[in-house]
Amino acid sequence: MEKPYLELRTRNSFGDIVNNYFTFLKLNFKHYTNLYLRYNTISIILTLIGSYLLVTGFMGLASRDFRFGMETTMDNDWYLIAGGFLLVIILFITAILNYSFSSAYISEYVKQEGQVTSPNIWSAIKKNFGTIILFVLIGIAMYIGYLIVSVVLAFIPLLGMLAQYAISFTLNALFGLSFMAIFSANKSVGEALSEGWSYTFSNFIRVVFYGLVIGILNLMLTFLILSIPGFIIAIYTYFSVESEVDFLTSNFATIVFTLGFTTFILAFIFSQALSQVAYGVLFFNLHEEKHNTYLRERIEQIGVND
């Protein structure tokens, strides 16, 4: 049975946009997740390796500190350094991939009226690869600027914190909407940033509040995903303590904590991908409000049928 198509190019109220996001996930979550896992297979494997190195190094250092043994200090330090470095690289590359994948998925969903295929997504990513790299470099510069401003605002009580959050949500919206502009019409970096800037600041309150609401809801979804492995790890830890199991030298404990940490990282990455899906839903709503392209198409079709 063919799943129903949800038209995203509509003019909706704030509540309806949020509702469209969750309706879209309800209709396409399985298909989206299957393609997501296919595109992130290598990232998942590397995340597992990085998590293992990090957990092993941490537990080794803890063992050294508690047992006052210095013979494995260098190995443990290198485990931590290698694991941390690998995870940072993985998170950076995966973030680029997931921004691209989610943006391409939503764009293809609208263009093909729900018939999204992996070859079309990959073709869209390859077609815009140069633009994506340049845009990410600009994004890094923007993020560095945000960090500098955040340090200054940190000295201002309360208002500084509120300003930090406002700037953070604004940058996220600008980045997400601009990424959508790249994939929806194959626009250049300048054109995409211009369109993202226009949508963000012409609808500033709605865009920032939308980012806040979706961020909270996605965070709740992330905690829901983590609840099962978290419960298992908590039960294992409780009974291990009762049985006086030595975590620092137990291989099984290392495996359990590695899988738990990996699940946490992967849930965070998946939440980031879903956030870009949300901005994709918002993008087509704002695009329709400004250009009325879908409404004009419907009017022209009615005219032809008459």
PAMIMI-84868 format. One record per residue (C-alpha): residue in three letters; residue number from 0; x, y, z. Coordinates in nm, 4 decimals. Example, Ala and Ser with C-alpha at 12.3 -4.5 7.8 and 13.67 -1.06 7.14 Angstrom:
! residues 2
resn ALA	resi 0	c1 1.2300	c2 -0.4500	c3 0.7800;
resn SER	resi 1	c1 1.3670	c2 -0.1060	c3 0.7140;
END
This chain:
! residues 306
resn MET	resi 0	c1 0.0000	c2 0.0000	c3 0.0000;
resn GLU	resi 1	c1 0.1416	c2 0.3377	c3 -0.1021;
resn LYS	resi 2	c1 0.1862	c2 0.5743	c3 0.1908;
resn PRO	resi 3	c1 -0.0004	c2 0.9088	c3 0.1697;
resn TYR	resi 4	c1 0.1874	c2 1.2186	c3 0.0590;
resn LEU	resi 5	c1 0.1988	c2 1.5208	c3 0.2890;
resn GLU	resi 6	c1 0.2138	c2 1.8487	c3 0.0980;
resn LEU	resi 7	c1 0.4675	c2 2.0765	c3 0.2683;
resn ARG	resi 8	c1 0.4284	c2 2.3763	c3 0.0341;
resn THR	resi 9	c1 0.1378	c2 2.5240	c3 0.2256;
resn ARG	resi 10	c1 0.0758	c2 2.8397	c3 0.4245;
resn ASN	resi 11	c1 0.0289	c2 2.7292	c3 0.7854;
resn SER	resi 12	c1 0.0159	c2 2.8732	c3 1.1331;
resn PHE	resi 13	c1 0.2956	c2 2.8053	c3 1.3799;
resn GLY	resi 14	c1 0.1138	c2 2.5135	c3 1.5419;
resn ASP	resi 15	c1 0.0347	c2 2.3586	c3 1.2037;
resn ILE	resi 16	c1 0.4016	c2 2.3739	c3 1.0990;
resn VAL	resi 17	c1 0.5042	c2 2.1832	c3 1.4133;
resn ASN	resi 18	c1 0.2193	c2 1.9383	c3 1.3515;
resn ASN	resi 19	c1 0.3349	c2 1.8920	c3 0.9888;
resn TYR	resi 20	c1 0.6823	c2 1.8009	c3 1.1109;
resn PHE	resi 21	c1 0.5530	c2 1.5200	c3 1.3309;
resn THR	resi 22	c1 0.3014	c2 1.4091	c3 1.0680;
resn PHE	resi 23	c1 0.5872	c2 1.3878	c3 0.8194;
resn LEU	resi 24	c1 0.7871	c2 1.1731	c3 1.0634;
resn LYS	resi 25	c1 0.4837	c2 0.9531	c3 1.1271;
resn LEU	resi 26	c1 0.4413	c2 0.8881	c3 0.7537;
resn ASN	resi 27	c1 0.8082	c2 0.8576	c3 0.6583;
resn PHE	resi 28	c1 1.0046	c2 0.7655	c3 0.9706;
resn LYS	resi 29	c1 1.0733	c2 0.4059	c3 0.8663;
resn HIS	resi 30	c1 1.1833	c2 0.4980	c3 0.5132;
resn TYR	resi 31	c1 1.3869	c2 0.7957	c3 0.6309;
resn THR	resi 32	c1 1.5587	c2 0.5904	c3 0.9024;
resn ASN	resi 33	c1 1.6432	c2 0.3066	c3 0.6615;
resn LEU	resi 34	c1 1.8147	c2 0.5476	c3 0.4233;
resn TYR	resi 35	c1 1.9763	c2 0.7313	c3 0.7167;
resn LEU	resi 36	c1 2.1345	c2 0.4079	c3 0.8428;
resn ARG	resi 37	c1 2.2542	c2 0.3243	c3 0.4917;
resn TYR	resi 38	c1 2.4288	c2 0.6607	c3 0.4580;
resn ASN	resi 39	c1 2.5726	c2 0.6470	c3 0.8116;
resn THR	resi 40	c1 2.6974	c2 0.2878	c3 0.8252;
resn ILE	resi 41	c1 3.0656	c2 0.3863	c3 0.8169;
resn SER	resi 42	c1 3.0053	c2 0.6653	c3 1.0709;
resn ILE	resi 43	c1 2.8384	c2 0.4208	c3 1.3090;
resn ILE	resi 44	c1 3.1311	c2 0.1772	c3 1.2858;
resn LEU	resi 45	c1 3.3878	c2 0.4545	c3 1.3387;
resn THR	resi 46	c1 3.1856	c2 0.5945	c3 1.6291;
resn LEU	resi 47	c1 3.1941	c2 0.2521	c3 1.7925;
resn ILE	resi 48	c1 3.5733	c2 0.2369	c3 1.7501;
resn GLY	resi 49	c1 3.6210	c2 0.5909	c3 1.8830;
resn SER	resi 50	c1 3.3941	c2 0.5213	c3 2.1802;
resn TYR	resi 51	c1 3.5857	c2 0.2041	c3 2.2612;
resn LEU	resi 52	c1 3.9188	c2 0.3890	c3 2.2595;
resn LEU	resi 53	c1 3.7784	c2 0.6685	c3 2.4744;
resn VAL	resi 54	c1 3.6133	c2 0.4377	c3 2.7285;
resn THR	resi 55	c1 3.9183	c2 0.2103	c3 2.7414;
resn GLY	resi 56	c1 4.1500	c2 0.5045	c3 2.7976;
resn PHE	resi 57	c1 3.9271	c2 0.6558	c3 3.0638;
resn MET	resi 58	c1 3.8894	c2 0.3286	c3 3.2514;
resn GLY	resi 59	c1 4.2632	c2 0.2677	c3 3.2229;
resn LEU	resi 60	c1 4.3413	c2 0.6085	c3 3.3716;
resn ALA	resi 61	c1 4.0861	c2 0.5507	c3 3.6477;
resn SER	resi 62	c1 4.2502	c2 0.2166	c3 3.7209;
resn ARG	resi 63	c1 4.5903	c2 0.3815	c3 3.7374;
resn ASP	resi 64	c1 4.4662	c2 0.6543	c3 3.9701;
resn PHE	resi 65	c1 4.2937	c2 0.4118	c3 4.2059;
resn ARG	resi 66	c1 4.5681	c2 0.1490	c3 4.2035;
resn PHE	resi 67	c1 4.8675	c2 0.3844	c3 4.1841;
resn GLY	resi 68	c1 5.0163	c2 0.1869	c3 3.8941;
resn MET	resi 69	c1 5.2068	c2 0.4028	c3 3.6440;
resn GLU	resi 70	c1 5.3184	c2 0.1360	c3 3.3982;
resn THR	resi 71	c1 5.0383	c2 0.1902	c3 3.1427;
resn THR	resi 72	c1 5.0102	c2 0.5667	c3 3.1592;
resn MET	resi 73	c1 5.1218	c2 0.6354	c3 2.8018;
resn ASP	resi 74	c1 4.8896	c2 0.3738	c3 2.6506;
resn ASN	resi 75	c1 4.5904	c2 0.5106	c3 2.8359;
resn ASP	resi 76	c1 4.6715	c2 0.8674	c3 2.7372;
resn TRP	resi 77	c1 4.6961	c2 0.7647	c3 2.3728;
resn TYR	resi 78	c1 4.3653	c2 0.5791	c3 2.3939;
resn LEU	resi 79	c1 4.1986	c2 0.8974	c3 2.5178;
resn ILE	resi 80	c1 4.3673	c2 1.1222	c3 2.2616;
resn ALA	resi 81	c1 4.3003	c2 0.8875	c3 1.9694;
resn GLY	resi 82	c1 3.9401	c2 0.8222	c3 2.0754;
resn GLY	resi 83	c1 3.8623	c2 1.1895	c3 2.1340;
resn PHE	resi 84	c1 4.0250	c2 1.3004	c3 1.8066;
resn LEU	resi 85	c1 3.8457	c2 1.0290	c3 1.6095;
resn LEU	resi 86	c1 3.5079	c2 1.1206	c3 1.7595;
resn VAL	resi 87	c1 3.5543	c2 1.4913	c3 1.6819;
resn ILE	resi 88	c1 3.6394	c2 1.4135	c3 1.3178;
resn ILE	resi 89	c1 3.3469	c2 1.1698	c3 1.2935;
resn LEU	resi 90	c1 3.1002	c2 1.4197	c3 1.4426;
resn PHE	resi 91	c1 3.2163	c2 1.6922	c3 1.2031;
resn ILE	resi 92	c1 3.1990	c2 1.4785	c3 0.8875;
resn THR	resi 93	c1 2.8729	c2 1.3127	c3 0.9940;
resn ALA	resi 94	c1 2.7163	c2 1.6526	c3 1.0653;
resn ILE	resi 95	c1 2.7945	c2 1.7627	c3 0.7084;
resn LEU	resi 96	c1 2.6592	c2 1.4358	c3 0.5702;
resn ASN	resi 97	c1 2.3392	c2 1.4515	c3 0.7753;
resn TYR	resi 98	c1 2.2697	c2 1.8161	c3 0.6927;
resn SER	resi 99	c1 2.3113	c2 1.7218	c3 0.3260;
resn PHE	resi 100	c1 2.1143	c2 1.3969	c3 0.3514;
resn SER	resi 101	c1 1.8190	c2 1.5480	c3 0.5403;
resn SER	resi 102	c1 1.8038	c2 1.8527	c3 0.3122;
resn ALA	resi 103	c1 1.8220	c2 1.6353	c3 0.0000;
resn TYR	resi 104	c1 1.5577	c2 1.3992	c3 0.1408;
resn ILE	resi 105	c1 1.3048	c2 1.6774	c3 0.2088;
resn SER	resi 106	c1 1.3741	c2 1.8446	c3 -0.1276;
resn GLU	resi 107	c1 1.3296	c2 1.5183	c3 -0.3176;
resn TYR	resi 108	c1 1.0179	c2 1.4423	c3 -0.1140;
resn VAL	resi 109	c1 0.8568	c2 1.7647	c3 -0.2335;
resn LYS	resi 110	c1 0.9833	c2 1.7458	c3 -0.5920;
resn GLN	resi 111	c1 0.8832	c2 1.3811	c3 -0.6404;
resn GLU	resi 112	c1 0.5672	c2 1.4044	c3 -0.4262;
resn GLY	resi 113	c1 0.6858	c2 1.1515	c3 -0.1713;
resn GLN	resi 114	c1 0.8799	c2 0.9137	c3 -0.3983;
resn VAL	resi 115	c1 1.2289	c2 0.9486	c3 -0.2480;
resn THR	resi 116	c1 1.5046	c2 0.7144	c3 -0.3673;
resn SER	resi 117	c1 1.8650	c2 0.6775	c3 -0.2554;
resn PRO	resi 118	c1 2.0146	c2 0.7451	c3 -0.6044;
resn ASN	resi 119	c1 1.8323	c2 1.0786	c3 -0.6244;
resn ILE	resi 120	c1 1.9573	c2 1.1817	c3 -0.2816;
resn TRP	resi 121	c1 2.3148	c2 1.0861	c3 -0.3652;
resn SER	resi 122	c1 2.2902	c2 1.2664	c3 -0.7006;
resn ALA	resi 123	c1 2.1717	c2 1.5850	c3 -0.5278;
resn ILE	resi 124	c1 2.4584	c2 1.5679	c3 -0.2762;
resn LYS	resi 125	c1 2.7189	c2 1.5149	c3 -0.5504;
resn LYS	resi 126	c1 2.5738	c2 1.7968	c3 -0.7607;
resn ASN	resi 127	c1 2.6048	c2 2.0436	c3 -0.4721;
resn PHE	resi 128	c1 2.9244	c2 1.9051	c3 -0.3178;
resn GLY	resi 129	c1 3.1417	c2 2.2102	c3 -0.3902;
resn THR	resi 130	c1 2.8747	c2 2.4465	c3 -0.2597;
resn ILE	resi 131	c1 2.8363	c2 2.2358	c3 0.0556;
resn ILE	resi 132	c1 3.2103	c2 2.2478	c3 0.1331;
resn LEU	resi 133	c1 3.2283	c2 2.6250	c3 0.0826;
resn PHE	resi 134	c1 2.9155	c2 2.6758	c3 0.2905;
resn VAL	resi 135	c1 3.0560	c2 2.4607	c3 0.5739;
resn LEU	resi 136	c1 3.3764	c2 2.6682	c3 0.5778;
resn ILE	resi 137	c1 3.1659	c2 2.9824	c3 0.6109;
resn GLY	resi 138	c1 2.9658	c2 2.8086	c3 0.8825;
resn ILE	resi 139	c1 3.2851	c2 2.7303	c3 1.0754;
resn ALA	resi 140	c1 3.3841	c2 3.0975	c3 1.0603;
resn MET	resi 141	c1 3.0363	c2 3.1943	c3 1.1838;
resn TYR	resi 142	c1 3.0594	c2 2.9436	c3 1.4682;
resn ILE	resi 143	c1 3.4015	c2 3.0754	c3 1.5744;
resn GLY	resi 144	c1 3.2525	c2 3.4247	c3 1.5793;
resn TYR	resi 145	c1 2.9641	c2 3.2930	c3 1.7901;
resn LEU	resi 146	c1 3.2089	c2 3.1416	c3 2.0421;
resn ILE	resi 147	c1 3.3913	c2 3.4741	c3 2.0747;
resn VAL	resi 148	c1 3.0639	c2 3.6623	c3 2.1270;
resn SER	resi 149	c1 2.9493	c2 3.3967	c3 2.3774;
resn VAL	resi 150	c1 3.2620	c2 3.4502	c3 2.5875;
resn VAL	resi 151	c1 3.1870	c2 3.8234	c3 2.6020;
resn LEU	resi 152	c1 2.8177	c2 3.7661	c3 2.6818;
resn ALA	resi 153	c1 2.9093	c2 3.5201	c3 2.9582;
resn PHE	resi 154	c1 3.0153	c2 3.8175	c3 3.1724;
resn ILE	resi 155	c1 2.6613	c2 3.9630	c3 3.1564;
resn PRO	resi 156	c1 2.4265	c2 3.7959	c3 3.4098;
resn LEU	resi 157	c1 2.0970	c2 3.6543	c3 3.2781;
resn LEU	resi 158	c1 2.0666	c2 3.8856	c3 2.9752;
resn GLY	resi 159	c1 2.3945	c2 3.7500	c3 2.8433;
resn MET	resi 160	c1 2.2681	c2 3.3936	c3 2.8746;
resn LEU	resi 161	c1 1.9420	c2 3.4794	c3 2.6981;
resn ALA	resi 162	c1 2.1352	c2 3.6529	c3 2.4222;
resn GLN	resi 163	c1 2.3562	c2 3.3437	c3 2.3809;
resn TYR	resi 164	c1 2.0513	c2 3.1220	c3 2.3324;
resn ALA	resi 165	c1 1.8935	c2 3.3692	c3 2.0905;
resn ILE	resi 166	c1 2.2095	c2 3.3883	c3 1.8789;
resn SER	resi 167	c1 2.2474	c2 3.0090	c3 1.8881;
resn PHE	resi 168	c1 1.8913	c2 2.9455	c3 1.7647;
resn THR	resi 169	c1 1.9298	c2 3.2199	c3 1.5039;
resn LEU	resi 170	c1 2.2501	c2 3.0669	c3 1.3646;
resn ASN	resi 171	c1 2.0934	c2 2.7198	c3 1.3626;
resn ALA	resi 172	c1 1.7937	c2 2.8508	c3 1.1720;
resn LEU	resi 173	c1 2.0078	c2 3.0490	c3 0.9281;
resn PHE	resi 174	c1 2.2292	c2 2.7480	c3 0.8647;
resn GLY	resi 175	c1 1.9377	c2 2.5042	c3 0.8306;
resn LEU	resi 176	c1 1.7267	c2 2.7237	c3 0.6020;
resn SER	resi 177	c1 2.0277	c2 2.8150	c3 0.3857;
resn PHE	resi 178	c1 2.1168	c2 2.4478	c3 0.3481;
resn MET	resi 179	c1 1.7610	c2 2.3831	c3 0.2304;
resn ALA	resi 180	c1 1.7916	c2 2.6650	c3 -0.0232;
resn ILE	resi 181	c1 2.0993	c2 2.4939	c3 -0.1698;
resn PHE	resi 182	c1 1.9141	c2 2.1673	c3 -0.2311;
resn SER	resi 183	c1 1.5697	c2 2.2983	c3 -0.3200;
resn ALA	resi 184	c1 1.6930	c2 2.4957	c3 -0.6210;
resn ASN	resi 185	c1 2.0682	c2 2.4182	c3 -0.6550;
resn LYS	resi 186	c1 2.1563	c2 2.7724	c3 -0.5460;
resn SER	resi 187	c1 2.5049	c2 2.9105	c3 -0.4934;
resn VAL	resi 188	c1 2.6402	c2 2.9861	c3 -0.1460;
resn GLY	resi 189	c1 2.5633	c2 3.3565	c3 -0.1754;
resn GLU	resi 190	c1 2.2092	c2 3.2994	c3 -0.3002;
resn ALA	resi 191	c1 2.1410	c2 3.0348	c3 -0.0352;
resn LEU	resi 192	c1 2.2698	c2 3.2551	c3 0.2477;
resn SER	resi 193	c1 2.0680	c2 3.5479	c3 0.1161;
resn GLU	resi 194	c1 1.7492	c2 3.3401	c3 0.1091;
resn GLY	resi 195	c1 1.8185	c2 3.1876	c3 0.4503;
resn TRP	resi 196	c1 1.8905	c2 3.5332	c3 0.5926;
resn SER	resi 197	c1 1.5673	c2 3.6710	c3 0.4455;
resn TYR	resi 198	c1 1.3523	c2 3.3901	c3 0.5862;
resn THR	resi 199	c1 1.5211	c2 3.4012	c3 0.9268;
resn PHE	resi 200	c1 1.5007	c2 3.7734	c3 0.9970;
resn SER	resi 201	c1 1.1694	c2 3.8463	c3 0.8237;
resn ASN	resi 202	c1 1.0087	c2 3.5829	c3 1.0485;
resn PHE	resi 203	c1 1.2510	c2 3.6140	c3 1.3398;
resn ILE	resi 204	c1 1.0223	c2 3.5417	c3 1.6373;
resn ARG	resi 205	c1 0.8514	c2 3.2485	c3 1.4667;
resn VAL	resi 206	c1 1.1785	c2 3.0965	c3 1.3388;
resn VAL	resi 207	c1 1.3623	c2 3.1230	c3 1.6722;
resn PHE	resi 208	c1 1.0655	c2 2.9948	c3 1.8728;
resn TYR	resi 209	c1 1.0203	c2 2.7107	c3 1.6223;
resn GLY	resi 210	c1 1.3848	c2 2.6115	c3 1.6734;
resn LEU	resi 211	c1 1.3331	c2 2.6192	c3 2.0513;
resn VAL	resi 212	c1 1.0179	c2 2.4030	c3 2.0396;
resn ILE	resi 213	c1 1.1608	c2 2.1511	c3 1.7928;
resn GLY	resi 214	c1 1.4859	c2 2.1389	c3 1.9915;
resn ILE	resi 215	c1 1.2981	c2 2.0516	c3 2.3114;
resn LEU	resi 216	c1 1.0795	c2 1.7916	c3 2.1370;
resn ASN	resi 217	c1 1.3777	c2 1.6313	c3 1.9632;
resn LEU	resi 218	c1 1.5608	c2 1.6265	c3 2.2963;
resn MET	resi 219	c1 1.2670	c2 1.4411	c3 2.4489;
resn LEU	resi 220	c1 1.2743	c2 1.1969	c3 2.1572;
resn THR	resi 221	c1 1.6494	c2 1.1483	c3 2.2104;
resn PHE	resi 222	c1 1.5962	c2 1.0721	c3 2.5804;
resn LEU	resi 223	c1 1.3267	c2 0.8246	c3 2.4808;
resn ILE	resi 224	c1 1.5730	c2 0.6490	c3 2.2497;
resn LEU	resi 225	c1 1.8357	c2 0.6451	c3 2.5268;
resn SER	resi 226	c1 1.5978	c2 0.5258	c3 2.7961;
resn ILE	resi 227	c1 1.6249	c2 0.1557	c3 2.7072;
resn PRO	resi 228	c1 2.0087	c2 0.1260	c3 2.6957;
resn GLY	resi 229	c1 2.0278	c2 0.3632	c3 2.9926;
resn PHE	resi 230	c1 1.7973	c2 0.1391	c3 3.1938;
resn ILE	resi 231	c1 2.0001	c2 -0.1705	c3 3.0976;
resn ILE	resi 232	c1 2.3308	c2 -0.0052	c3 3.1973;
resn ALA	resi 233	c1 2.1797	c2 0.1157	c3 3.5265;
resn ILE	resi 234	c1 2.0575	c2 -0.2344	c3 3.6121;
resn TYR	resi 235	c1 2.3945	c2 -0.3864	c3 3.5152;
resn THR	resi 236	c1 2.5843	c2 -0.1313	c3 3.7240;
resn TYR	resi 237	c1 2.3589	c2 -0.1830	c3 4.0263;
resn PHE	resi 238	c1 2.3937	c2 -0.5617	c3 4.0324;
resn SER	resi 239	c1 2.7666	c2 -0.5412	c3 3.9527;
resn VAL	resi 240	c1 2.8222	c2 -0.3148	c3 4.2512;
resn GLU	resi 241	c1 2.6197	c2 -0.5532	c3 4.4659;
resn SER	resi 242	c1 2.8388	c2 -0.8409	c3 4.3406;
resn GLU	resi 243	c1 3.1582	c2 -0.6324	c3 4.3875;
resn VAL	resi 244	c1 3.2580	c2 -0.6579	c3 4.0194;
resn ASP	resi 245	c1 3.5729	c2 -0.4586	c3 3.9365;
resn PHE	resi 246	c1 3.4602	c2 -0.2297	c3 3.6517;
resn LEU	resi 247	c1 3.8108	c2 -0.1075	c3 3.5824;
resn THR	resi 248	c1 3.9450	c2 -0.4485	c3 3.4872;
resn SER	resi 249	c1 3.6287	c2 -0.6145	c3 3.3516;
resn ASN	resi 250	c1 3.6200	c2 -0.6610	c3 2.9729;
resn PHE	resi 251	c1 3.2432	c2 -0.7065	c3 2.9824;
resn ALA	resi 252	c1 3.2040	c2 -0.3757	c3 3.1676;
resn THR	resi 253	c1 3.4161	c2 -0.2063	c3 2.8996;
resn ILE	resi 254	c1 3.1893	c2 -0.3465	c3 2.6279;
resn VAL	resi 255	c1 2.8718	c2 -0.2398	c3 2.8113;
resn PHE	resi 256	c1 2.9941	c2 0.1168	c3 2.8718;
resn THR	resi 257	c1 3.1308	c2 0.1432	c3 2.5159;
resn LEU	resi 258	c1 2.7942	c2 0.0440	c3 2.3695;
resn GLY	resi 259	c1 2.6191	c2 0.2847	c3 2.6060;
resn PHE	resi 260	c1 2.8458	c2 0.5761	c3 2.5125;
resn THR	resi 261	c1 2.8139	c2 0.4895	c3 2.1419;
resn THR	resi 262	c1 2.4350	c2 0.4886	c3 2.1715;
resn PHE	resi 263	c1 2.4466	c2 0.8320	c3 2.3344;
resn ILE	resi 264	c1 2.6620	c2 0.9765	c3 2.0542;
resn LEU	resi 265	c1 2.4518	c2 0.8170	c3 1.7782;
resn ALA	resi 266	c1 2.1280	c2 0.9422	c3 1.9372;
resn PHE	resi 267	c1 2.2732	c2 1.2944	c3 1.9468;
resn ILE	resi 268	c1 2.3740	c2 1.2687	c3 1.5782;
resn PHE	resi 269	c1 2.0302	c2 1.1373	c3 1.4796;
resn SER	resi 270	c1 1.8625	c2 1.4206	c3 1.6701;
resn GLN	resi 271	c1 2.0723	c2 1.6659	c3 1.4684;
resn ALA	resi 272	c1 1.9547	c2 1.5045	c3 1.1434;
resn LEU	resi 273	c1 1.5915	c2 1.5286	c3 1.2569;
resn SER	resi 274	c1 1.6415	c2 1.8978	c3 1.3378;
resn GLN	resi 275	c1 1.7380	c2 1.9599	c3 0.9767;
resn VAL	resi 276	c1 1.4242	c2 1.7735	c3 0.8661;
resn ALA	resi 277	c1 1.2277	c2 2.0160	c3 1.0847;
resn TYR	resi 278	c1 1.3953	c2 2.3158	c3 0.9209;
resn GLY	resi 279	c1 1.3126	c2 2.1595	c3 0.5832;
resn VAL	resi 280	c1 0.9437	c2 2.1562	c3 0.6763;
resn LEU	resi 281	c1 0.9725	c2 2.5189	c3 0.7916;
resn PHE	resi 282	c1 1.1608	c2 2.6186	c3 0.4758;
resn PHE	resi 283	c1 0.8876	c2 2.5109	c3 0.2352;
resn ASN	resi 284	c1 0.6248	c2 2.6836	c3 0.4455;
resn LEU	resi 285	c1 0.8171	c2 3.0118	c3 0.4433;
resn HIS	resi 286	c1 0.8965	c2 2.9705	c3 0.0724;
resn GLU	resi 287	c1 0.5274	c2 2.9287	c3 -0.0084;
resn GLU	resi 288	c1 0.4331	c2 3.2314	c3 0.2028;
resn LYS	resi 289	c1 0.6777	c2 3.4454	c3 0.0084;
resn HIS	resi 290	c1 0.6408	c2 3.3106	c3 -0.3475;
resn ASN	resi 291	c1 0.3051	c2 3.1276	c3 -0.3598;
resn THR	resi 292	c1 0.4468	c2 2.8798	c3 -0.6123;
resn TYR	resi 293	c1 0.2290	c2 2.5843	c3 -0.5126;
resn LEU	resi 294	c1 -0.0859	c2 2.7979	c3 -0.4937;
resn ARG	resi 295	c1 -0.0200	c2 2.9344	c3 -0.8438;
resn GLU	resi 296	c1 0.0350	c2 2.5810	c3 -0.9742;
resn ARG	resi 297	c1 -0.3009	c2 2.4726	c3 -0.8309;
resn ILE	resi 298	c1 -0.4778	c2 2.7740	c3 -0.9812;
resn GLU	resi 299	c1 -0.3198	c2 2.7023	c3 -1.3216;
resn GLN	resi 300	c1 -0.4279	c2 2.3366	c3 -1.2990;
resn ILE	resi 301	c1 -0.7843	c2 2.4415	c3 -1.2189;
resn GLY	resi 302	c1 -0.7776	c2 2.6724	c3 -1.5204;
resn VAL	resi 303	c1 -0.6566	c2 2.3917	c3 -1.7475;
resn ASN	resi 304	c1 -0.9199	c2 2.1488	c3 -1.6180;
resn ASP	resi 305	c1 -1.1930	c2 2.4023	c3 -1.6773;
END
